[in-house]
Amino acid sequence: MLNNDLKRLTEIHLGVFESIGVSCTRHRARKLASVVQHAMSAHGRNFHNLDRVFSFVDPEDPISTLAGLYHDAVYYQVDQGFTPEILAIIIPYIYDQLSID
């Protein structure tokens, strides 16, 4: 069974995407919600955590809500690295950047 935070994040994602006219399955929304939950629940997250994410939710402003969901998902210094979910998403861009230099 999904925990309450994951359920809430899933519903927020679905609401945001519906508001901006983007098609998103519940399964995909749950996967995205899981990325946010894991990132914002990492060890050492005291301020930049799920409570802070939820404070940015504004049903009248889906773009701000979307930005709020992800604005602190990568906090390298606090997390002492990347969560596996975030690393899987960004690693191709890190290697591309290293190749350019």
Secondary structure, 3 states (H helix, E strand, C coil): CCCHHHHHHHHHHHHHHHHCCCCCCHHHHHHHHHHHHHHHCCCCCCCCCHHHHHHCCCCCCHHHHHHHHHCCCCCHHHHCCCCHHHHHHHHHHHHHHHHHC
